[in-house]
Amino acid sequence: MNALCQVCIIEGVCKASFPLEKMSIDDLEHVALSPHRLAECLRRSDGRRLTPFQSRVLHPRDVQGITSGGLFLAPGGRFLVTSSFYTLYLWDLGATASSPMKSFPLAELSTEVPARLWCIGPTPDWNGICLFTVRGLVYVPFKVVSYLTNLDL
């Protein structure tokens, strides 16, 4: 568990990405070693195109107008943020490849100006997600941070 916590800090992954207390030793080891395995795979590829081991498709429901320039995967790969003009959506893709994806967003954040994402990362306390937009810094609202820290996985 300590190894995974260190990897999360090094890779900029928020604490809510993995239900540490509920994960098996094998899952903890797999996740902790994933960045190293990916780096090794990229080094060995020698510039050749890599094919994924697994592909999953998100089928969103009740969400309109997601723009292709507004898709950001949070470090760790569990959370996806999408934008739709004046709304940001937070999606849970699952803690592991075998976790089911939810077809509805975990949260929505309405903005006063068009929501154009620039990058994403953990909040300073590592308990939530911080969004950087073209117009400045936007913290995901408390209700989302609270939801992330209390996910029942």
VOGU-365950 format. One line per 5 residues: number of its first residue (from 1); their letters; for each residue x, y, z of N, C-alpha, C. Coordinates in steps of 0.05 Angstrom, whole numbers, plus 5000, padded with zeros to 4 digits. Last residue first. Example, Ala and Ser with C-alpha at 12.3 -4.5 7.8 and 13.67 -1.06 7.14 Angstrom:
2
2> SA> 5257 4955 5142 5273 4979 5143 5258 5001 5157 ~ 5264 4886 5156 5246 4910 5156 5264 4934 5156
REM end
This chain:
153
153> LDLNT> 4665 5037 4935 4674 5021 4912 4673 4992 4918 ~ 4640 5095 4948 4636 5067 4957 4641 5048 4934 ~ 4675 5155 4960 4664 5135 4940 4661 5108 4953 ~ 4691 5198 4989 4672 5180 5001 4661 5160 4982 ~ 4722 5231 4958 4735 5220 4982 4717 5199 4996
148> LYSVV> 4685 5247 4919 4709 5231 4912 4721 5218 4936 ~ 4650 5278 4949 4641 5253 4936 4664 5235 4930 ~ 4683 5321 4962 4671 5304 4983 4662 5278 4972 ~ 4691 5341 4911 4714 5332 4927 4704 5313 4949 ~ 4638 5354 4899 4652 5334 4883 4676 5323 4898
143> KFPVY> 4626 5392 4937 4609 5369 4936 4622 5347 4920 ~ 4665 5432 4927 4666 5416 4951 4650 5391 4949 ~ 4682 5434 4856 4668 5443 4880 4669 5423 4902 ~ 4747 5437 4831 4722 5422 4830 4708 5429 4857 ~ 4774 5501 4818 4774 5477 4835 4747 5463 4832
138> VLGRV> 4805 5529 4765 4778 5523 4775 4781 5498 4793 ~ 4845 5581 4741 4843 5557 4757 4815 5554 4767 ~ 4833 5608 4674 4844 5607 4701 4839 5581 4715 ~ 4815 5605 4622 4810 5630 4636 4822 5630 4665 ~ 4826 5553 4607 4839 5575 4592 4836 5601 4607
133> TFLCI> 4832 5518 4670 4818 5525 4645 4833 5547 4631 ~ 4847 5463 4708 4858 5488 4698 4844 5494 4671 ~ 4820 5431 4764 4819 5435 4735 4831 5462 4728 ~ 4835 5382 4810 4837 5410 4804 4838 5414 4774 ~ 4803 5335 4851 4815 5341 4825 4814 5371 4820
128> GNWDP> 4821 5312 4917 4803 5318 4895 4818 5324 4870 ~ 4860 5304 4955 4834 5291 4959 4815 5295 4936 ~ 4908 5332 4956 4908 5306 4943 4881 5291 4945 ~ 4910 5384 4971 4909 5364 4993 4907 5335 4982 ~ 4911 5411 4921 4935 5412 4939 4934 5391 4962
123> TPGIC> 4882 5364 4874 4881 5388 4890 4905 5388 4909 ~ 4914 5336 4814 4903 5334 4841 4901 5361 4855 ~ 4895 5360 4748 4913 5348 4767 4900 5346 4794 ~ 4892 5382 4679 4879 5371 4703 4900 5359 4722 ~ 4886 5435 4630 4898 5411 4641 4885 5404 4668
118> WLRAP> 4845 5462 4601 4873 5464 4593 4889 5440 4604 ~ 4778 5467 4578 4798 5456 4596 4826 5459 4584 ~ 4730 5513 4575 4752 5503 4558 4775 5494 4575 ~ 4668 5530 4581 4687 5514 4596 4707 5501 4577 ~ 4646 5597 4572 4650 5570 4560 4673 5555 4574
113> VETSL> 4627 5622 4638 4639 5626 4611 4642 5598 4599 ~ 4605 5602 4683 4593 5627 4672 4604 5633 4644 ~ 4591 5532 4689 4609 5555 4689 4595 5579 4676 ~ 4573 5476 4729 4565 5496 4709 4584 5520 4712 ~ 4592 5412 4735 4599 5438 4745 4592 5458 4723
108> EALPF> 4570 5348 4757 4569 5369 4736 4576 5395 4749 ~ 4590 5280 4772 4584 5308 4780 4584 5326 4755 ~ 4591 5231 4750 4590 5233 4779 4581 5260 4788 ~ 4550 5218 4692 4572 5232 4705 4568 5232 4736 ~ 4531 5151 4675 4523 5178 4682 4546 5192 4696
103> SKMPS> 4550 5101 4669 4542 5114 4644 4531 5143 4649 ~ 4610 5076 4698 4583 5088 4702 4576 5103 4677 ~ 4643 5015 4688 4642 5044 4683 4613 5053 4687 ~ 4665 4964 4734 4645 4974 4714 4647 5005 4712 ~ 4732 4939 4735 4711 4955 4748 4691 4965 4727
98> SATAG> 4774 4917 4708 4750 4900 4712 4727 4915 4726 ~ 4813 4955 4710 4802 4949 4684 4777 4931 4686 ~ 4797 4996 4768 4813 4976 4754 4799 4970 4727 ~ 4763 5039 4781 4790 5038 4793 4808 5018 4779 ~ 4725 5074 4731 4731 5050 4747 4760 5050 4757
93> LDWLY> 4712 5122 4709 4717 5100 4691 4724 5073 4705 ~ 4669 5171 4725 4685 5150 4738 4688 5127 4719 ~ 4670 5239 4704 4662 5212 4699 4680 5193 4715 ~ 4645 5304 4707 4665 5285 4718 4654 5257 4716 ~ 4637 5358 4663 4626 5333 4673 4649 5316 4684
88> LTYFS> 4621 5427 4657 4642 5407 4660 4630 5382 4673 ~ 4587 5472 4615 4586 5452 4636 4610 5433 4634 ~ 4582 5505 4571 4582 5518 4598 4581 5497 4621 ~ 4608 5464 4528 4604 5493 4528 4605 5505 4557 ~ 4624 5413 4558 4603 5418 4539 4595 5447 4542
83> STVLF> 4679 5369 4573 4666 5395 4574 4645 5397 4552 ~ 4699 5318 4619 4691 5327 4593 4678 5354 4595 ~ 4746 5280 4653 4730 5305 4654 4725 5313 4625 ~ 4752 5218 4685 4752 5232 4660 4735 5258 4663 ~ 4789 5177 4729 4769 5198 4725 4774 5213 4699
78> RGGPA> 4830 5138 4725 4804 5131 4735 4782 5152 4727 ~ 4882 5152 4710 4865 5140 4691 4837 5133 4700 ~ 4925 5176 4733 4916 5152 4745 4896 5137 4728 ~ 4905 5242 4719 4927 5224 4725 4917 5200 4741 ~ 4844 5245 4681 4859 5252 4704 4883 5233 4708
73> LFLGG> 4835 5262 4615 4837 5239 4633 4855 5248 4656 ~ 4792 5305 4582 4817 5303 4597 4815 5279 4616 ~ 4763 5335 4528 4765 5309 4541 4792 5308 4556 ~ 4749 5377 4492 4744 5379 4520 4744 5352 4535 ~ 4750 5372 4439 4773 5386 4451 4770 5388 4481
68> STIGQ> 4701 5349 4427 4725 5332 4426 4749 5345 4438 ~ 4648 5365 4472 4666 5373 4450 4691 5356 4451 ~ 4583 5344 4483 4610 5341 4492 4628 5347 4468 ~ 4526 5350 4475 4545 5370 4466 4573 5368 4476 ~ 4493 5323 4533 4493 5333 4505 4516 5351 4500
63> VDRPH> 4475 5268 4570 4494 5289 4567 4495 5297 4538 ~ 4445 5220 4578 4435 5246 4587 4455 5269 4587 ~ 4501 5177 4581 4472 5181 4579 4465 5208 4590 ~ 4559 5150 4547 4546 5169 4565 4516 5172 4559 ~ 4594 5097 4545 4568 5104 4532 4553 5124 4550
58> LVRSQ> 4660 5084 4535 4641 5098 4552 4617 5105 4536 ~ 4692 5024 4522 4678 5046 4510 4658 5058 4531 ~ 4758 4997 4525 4732 5000 4537 4719 5025 4525 ~ 4807 4950 4508 4793 4975 4501 4766 4974 4515 ~ 4871 4923 4524 4842 4922 4528 4831 4950 4520
53> FPTLR> 4921 4930 4507 4914 4903 4516 4884 4901 4518 ~ 4931 4969 4446 4923 4966 4474 4917 4937 4481 ~ 4991 4971 4408 4963 4965 4409 4955 4960 4439 ~ 5038 5020 4387 5030 5000 4406 5000 4995 4405 ~ 5081 5033 4333 5055 5037 4345 5048 5014 4363
48> RGDSR> 5151 5043 4346 5129 5030 4333 5103 5035 4348 ~ 5192 5064 4377 5177 5082 4359 5154 5069 4344 ~ 5209 5020 4407 5227 5032 4387 5212 5049 4367 ~ 5186 4992 4447 5171 4994 4422 5187 5006 4400 ~ 5215 4995 4494 5219 4971 4477 5206 4974 4450
43> RLCEA> 5193 5042 4516 5222 5041 4508 5227 5018 4489 ~ 5140 5026 4525 5146 5048 4506 5175 5048 4497 ~ 5149 4987 4564 5136 4980 4539 5141 5001 4518 ~ 5171 5019 4605 5187 4997 4593 5175 4989 4566 ~ 5126 5051 4617 5151 5063 4608 5169 5043 4594
38> LRHPS> 5090 5012 4635 5084 5028 4611 5109 5040 4600 ~ 5117 4993 4681 5111 4974 4658 5105 4990 4633 ~ 5116 5040 4712 5142 5028 4704 5138 5009 4680 ~ 5061 5047 4720 5077 5068 4707 5103 5057 4696 ~ 5047 4995 4747 5037 5003 4720 5053 5025 4707
33> LAVHE> 5060 4983 4799 5080 4978 4778 5072 4987 4750 ~ 5013 4996 4827 5039 5009 4834 5060 5005 4813 ~ 4976 4961 4803 4973 4989 4799 4999 5004 4805 ~ 4997 4910 4820 4993 4916 4792 4992 4946 4787 ~ 4996 4916 4876 5021 4912 4862 5019 4919 4833
28> LDDIS> 4940 4920 4884 4958 4941 4894 4985 4940 4879 ~ 4923 4870 4864 4915 4895 4851 4933 4918 4859 ~ 4949 4835 4900 4955 4834 4871 4947 4859 4857 ~ 4924 4850 4948 4953 4854 4945 4961 4853 4916 ~ 4861 4883 4933 4877 4859 4940 4907 4866 4937
23> MKELP> 4830 4941 4962 4844 4928 4940 4860 4904 4950 ~ 4808 4970 5003 4791 4948 4992 4806 4932 4970 ~ 4843 5009 5015 4836 4990 5036 4821 4966 5026 ~ 4846 5040 4966 4869 5025 4977 4861 5003 4997 ~ 4814 5053 4915 4804 5046 4942 4824 5028 4956
18> FSAKC> 4841 5106 4877 4843 5077 4884 4833 5072 4912 ~ 4830 5160 4872 4832 5143 4848 4831 5113 4854 ~ 4833 5192 4916 4807 5178 4911 4808 5160 4886 ~ 4882 5216 4915 4878 5194 4933 4853 5178 4926 ~ 4905 5234 4849 4891 5240 4874 4885 5214 4889
13> VGEII> 4971 5233 4823 4945 5219 4824 4931 5225 4850 ~ 5024 5245 4809 5004 5266 4811 4975 5255 4811 ~ 5066 5209 4810 5051 5212 4784 5029 5233 4785 ~ 5083 5213 4863 5102 5218 4841 5087 5224 4815 ~ 5037 5199 4890 5049 5225 4895 5067 5232 4871
8> CVQCL> 5028 5146 4871 5007 5167 4868 5019 5195 4871 ~ 5075 5121 4889 5071 5124 4860 5050 5146 4855 ~ 5065 5123 4945 5088 5137 4934 5084 5142 4904 ~ 5020 5089 4947 5017 5117 4956 5040 5134 4945 ~ 5043 5041 4930 5023 5054 4913 5019 5083 4921
3> ANM> 5077 5031 4973 5088 5035 4947 5068 5049 4928 ~ 5040 5024 5015 5058 5047 5016 5070 5053 4988 ~ 5017 4977 5000 5000 5000 5000 5018 5025 5000
REM end
